[in-house]
C-alpha cells in the first residue's frame, strides 16, 4: 500500500464515521436539492446504507486507481 492509498483510507474512514455519527451534516444550504425547507437535511432523506455507498464506491475506485503501476516485462 503506497502513501496515497494510506491517506485515502484514512480520509475515507473519517468521512464514513462522521456521516454515520451525524447524518445531517451535509446540508446544501437553507434548501436541499428538491427545494424543501431548512429543516430537512440532504443526507437524512436517504437510508444510511445509501450514504455509506456514496462514500465507499468512490473510495474503492480511487484505491485501485492509486495502485502502484508496475511495468510489464
C-alpha positions in Angstrom: 0.0 0.0 0.0 1.5 3.3 -1.1 1.3 6.7 0.6 -1.7 7.9 -1.5 -3.7 4.8 -0.7 -3.0 5.2 3.0 -4.2 8.8 3.0 -7.3 7.8 1.0 -8.2 5.0 3.5 -7.7 7.4 6.4 -9.8 10.2 4.9 -12.5 7.7 3.8 -12.8 6.2 7.3 -13.0 9.6 8.9 -15.8 10.7 6.5 -17.5 7.4 6.9 -17.6 7.7 10.7 -18.6 11.4 10.5 -21.6 10.6 8.3 -22.5 7.6 10.4 -22.4 9.6 13.7 -24.0 12.7 12.3 -26.1 12.0 9.1 -27.5 15.6 8.9 -24.0 17.1 8.5 -24.3 17.6 4.7 -26.7 20.4 4.3 -26.6 22.2 1.0 -27.8 25.5 2.3 -31.1 26.7 3.5 -32.7 24.4 0.9 -31.8 21.0 -0.3 -31.8 19.8 -3.9 -35.6 19.4 -4.0 -36.5 22.9 -2.6 -37.6 21.7 0.8 -37.0 24.0 3.8 -34.0 24.3 6.0 -35.3 21.7 8.5 -34.8 18.8 6.0 -31.1 17.8 5.8 -30.0 16.4 2.5 -28.5 13.1 3.7 -31.2 12.4 6.3 -33.7 11.7 3.4 -31.8 8.5 2.3 -31.3 5.3 4.3 -27.8 5.0 5.9 -26.6 2.2 3.6 -27.0 4.6 0.6 -24.9 7.2 2.4 -22.2 4.6 3.0 -22.3 3.6 -0.7 -21.8 7.2 -1.7 -18.6 7.2 0.3 -17.4 3.6 -0.2 -17.7 3.2 -4.0 -15.6 6.3 -4.9 -13.1 5.3 -2.2 -12.6 1.8 -3.6 -12.3 3.1 -7.1 -9.7 5.6 -6.1 -7.9 3.0 -4.1 -7.4 0.9 -7.2 -6.6 4.0 -9.3 -3.8 4.9 -6.9 -2.3 1.4 -7.0 1.4 1.3 -7.9 1.7 0.6 -11.6 4.4 -2.0 -12.3 5.8 -2.1 -15.8 5.1 -5.2 -17.9 8.1 -7.3 -18.9 
